[in-house]
């Protein structure tokens, strides 16, 4: 029986909630909600970026390292999906695959 992997957006949402300390707050994070208005700072953004890269085994390209990329779950997920398409697969290695 195959185990279903979470989508990129679900993974990003979970990591955002951890970085912004939203777990247990009762706040339902929308995919288009502005993270900067929720209190994200450059330091929490850096932590989020590193957490995403580590969890999803990607590296954001330099051109993606801008405030607008990390504005909301949708923009982060788009950057992650783009990065996942760029990562060469190693035989037998399992990676989170972008969903259409």
C-alpha positions, -999 to 999 in steps of 0.1 A, spaced: 0 0 0 15 33 -11 18 61 14 5 94 1 30 123 4 18 157 14 16 183 -14 42 210 -17 17 235 -5 8 214 26 45 210 34 51 248 30 20 256 51 33 234 79 67 250 78 53 285 77 31 277 107 61 266 127 83 296 117 56 321 124 45 303 156 9 299 144 5 263 156 -22 262 183 -32 298 177 -64 289 159 -54 310 129 -64 293 96 -36 302 72 -49 310 37 -28 302 7 -28 338 -5 -23 354 29 5 379 31 31 364 55 49 398 59 16 413 73 14 383 97 46 394 112 73 376 92 106 394 95 138 389 74 151 366 101 120 344 102 120 344 64 156 332 64 147 304 89 117 295 67 138 294 35 164 271 52 137 249 67 121 245 32 154 238 16 163 212 42 129 195 43 124 193 6 161 188 -3 162 218 -27 181 250 -31 163 281 -41 181 298 -70 195 332 -64 168 349 -85 141 335 -61 156 351 -30 134 381 -29 106 393 -6 79 386 -32 89 349 -34 81 345 3 49 367 3 25 338 7 21 300 5 12 302 -32 43 321 -42 66 299 -20 50 268 -34 55 280 -70 92 286 -63 96 252 -47 79 235 -76 102 253 -100 132 243 -80 120 206 -78 119 205 -116 155 217 -117 168 190 -92 183 160 -110 170 127 -95 194 102 -80 185 66 -87 163 53 -59 160 86 -41 125 97 -32 117 134 -35 85 153 -31 72 158 -66 53 189 -77 16 184 -82 -2 201 -110 
